[in-house]
Amino acid sequence: MTIDRIGPLNKILTSSNEAKLKKGSKTSKGDIVELSPEAKKMAEFSQVKTKVEGVSDVRKELTPQRIKALRDKLENPDEYLTKEVAEKIAEKVAESFGIK
């Protein structure tokens, strides 16, 4: 006795797999993804954290020598505050107010 092929079994498996694929393709068109408010806040926090980590820390640049130099400039403004420095300060203030 020879068995050439198992006909009905293969047809049943193939037809049920095709039915699953057809059925799944109909529902995938309407799928949507929504993030919870908590997930949105966490994503925003992560972005802000990345930006903050990229900024240099000003306190690291304030060495005792730098603090002494700044203190000397504040105590003796006539030596530091020249016309050029005053003009630069005025330009920066004007830019911050959107005047220039």
Residue, then its C-alpha position, 0 to 999 in steps of 0.5 A: m500500500t502506498i500513500d501518495r499524499i495526505g490531501p484533506l489535512n494539508k487543505i485544512l491547514t492551508s485554508s485556516n492559515e489563509a483565513k487568519l491572515k485575511k481576518g488579521s489584515k482587516t483589523s490592522k487598518g484601524d489600529i491606533v496607539e495612544l500614550s497615557p498622560e504619564a507616558k507623555k510626561m515621562a517622555e517630556f522629562s527625558q527630553v528635558k533631562t537630556k538637554v540639562e545634562g548637555v549644559s555645562d555647569v557654571r559652578k565648575e567654572l567658578t574656581p577660587q581664582r575666578i571668584k577673586a577676580l570677579r570680586d576685584k572687578l566689583e570692588n574696583p569698577d573704574e578699572y574694569l568698566t571701560k567704554e567698550v565694556a559698557e557698550k557691550i553690556a548695553e547691547k546685551v541688555a537691548e538684545s534681551f529686551g528685543i530692542k536690537 
